[in-house]
Amino acid sequence: MASSGKKRTTMAKLNREARLRERRVEKEARKFERKLAAANPPEFEDAPEFEDADADLADRPRSESEVSQTP
């Protein structure tokens, strides 16, 4: 015979289902953010120009130990 009482869902199952719904919402939000980022790429026109690192080293004053080591 089947039980005549109402089936009950445990709190553990309800908690698992709630977490699953939250993860799905968060995943959908991340997916939407990626779509927005792909549609509107950031512009780097205002970014500073990076100079060659070797040029910086050539212009700096050298210490006495560095001068004596150069050929």
C-alpha positions as CSV (number, residue, x, y, z in Angstrom):
1,M,0.0,0.0,0.0
2,A,1.1,3.5,-0.7
3,S,1.3,6.1,1.9
4,S,-1.7,8.3,2.1
5,G,0.3,11.2,3.6
6,K,1.7,14.1,1.8
7,K,5.3,13.7,0.5
8,R,7.8,15.9,2.3
9,T,11.0,17.4,0.8
10,T,13.8,17.5,3.3
11,M,15.5,20.8,4.1
12,A,18.8,19.5,2.7
13,K,17.1,19.0,-0.7
14,L,15.5,22.4,-0.6
15,N,18.9,24.0,0.3
16,R,20.6,22.1,-2.6
17,E,17.9,23.2,-5.0
18,A,18.2,26.8,-3.8
19,R,22.0,26.8,-4.3
20,L,21.6,25.3,-7.7
21,R,19.1,28.1,-8.7
22,E,21.6,30.7,-7.4
23,R,24.5,29.2,-9.3
24,R,22.4,29.2,-12.5
25,V,21.5,32.9,-12.0
26,E,25.2,33.8,-11.4
27,K,26.3,31.8,-14.4
28,E,23.7,33.6,-16.6
29,A,24.9,37.0,-15.2
30,R,28.6,36.1,-16.1
31,K,27.5,35.0,-19.6
32,F,25.6,38.3,-20.1
33,E,28.7,40.3,-18.9
34,R,30.9,38.4,-21.4
35,K,28.4,39.2,-24.2
36,L,28.5,42.9,-23.2
37,A,32.3,43.0,-23.1
38,A,32.5,41.3,-26.5
39,A,30.1,43.8,-28.0
40,N,31.8,46.9,-26.5
41,P,35.5,46.3,-26.3
42,P,37.4,48.8,-24.1
43,E,39.3,51.5,-25.9
44,F,42.9,52.1,-24.9
45,E,43.4,55.4,-26.6
46,D,43.9,57.2,-23.3
47,A,46.5,54.7,-22.1
48,P,50.0,55.9,-21.8
49,E,52.5,54.9,-24.4
50,F,55.1,52.5,-23.1
51,E,58.6,53.2,-24.1
52,D,61.3,50.7,-24.8
53,A,62.9,49.6,-21.5
54,D,66.4,49.6,-23.0
55,A,66.0,53.3,-23.9
56,D,65.3,54.1,-20.2
57,L,68.5,52.2,-19.2
58,A,70.7,54.1,-21.7
59,D,69.6,57.5,-20.4
60,R,70.1,56.8,-16.7
61,P,73.4,57.8,-14.9
62,R,75.7,54.9,-14.2
63,S,77.5,54.1,-11.0
64,E,81.3,53.9,-10.8
65,S,81.2,50.1,-10.6
66,E,79.1,49.9,-13.8
67,V,81.4,52.3,-15.6
68,S,84.6,50.3,-14.8
69,Q,82.9,47.0,-16.0
70,T,82.0,48.3,-19.5
71,P,84.5,47.5,-22.3
